[in-house]
Amino acid sequence: MIVRILGEGQYDLDDHALDALNGLDNQIEQAIDAGDEDMFRTALHGLLSGVRASGTHHELDSLDESDLILPPPDATIDEVRQLLGDDGLIPG
């Protein structure tokens, strides 16, 4: 699966890595629902760090479409709220 972090680039991740990141995705949703900025920042940082650590950089000159798009590290709660689907940022 190709995951894009906005403003940063694409990463190739396997499905097992995404499964492991779903817990952080749930924490982001909970933080947004509660309006908890500290919890939101911590969960978003953890999610993006997990993508970077588990994935490999996708070729920069590739025109492959991203399967999943994540917000940049400096995104606000309101910006991420707009990106959320029914399953959060990471479906499943």
Order of alpha helices (4+ residues) and beta strands (2+ residues): beta-beta-alpha-alpha-beta-beta-alpha
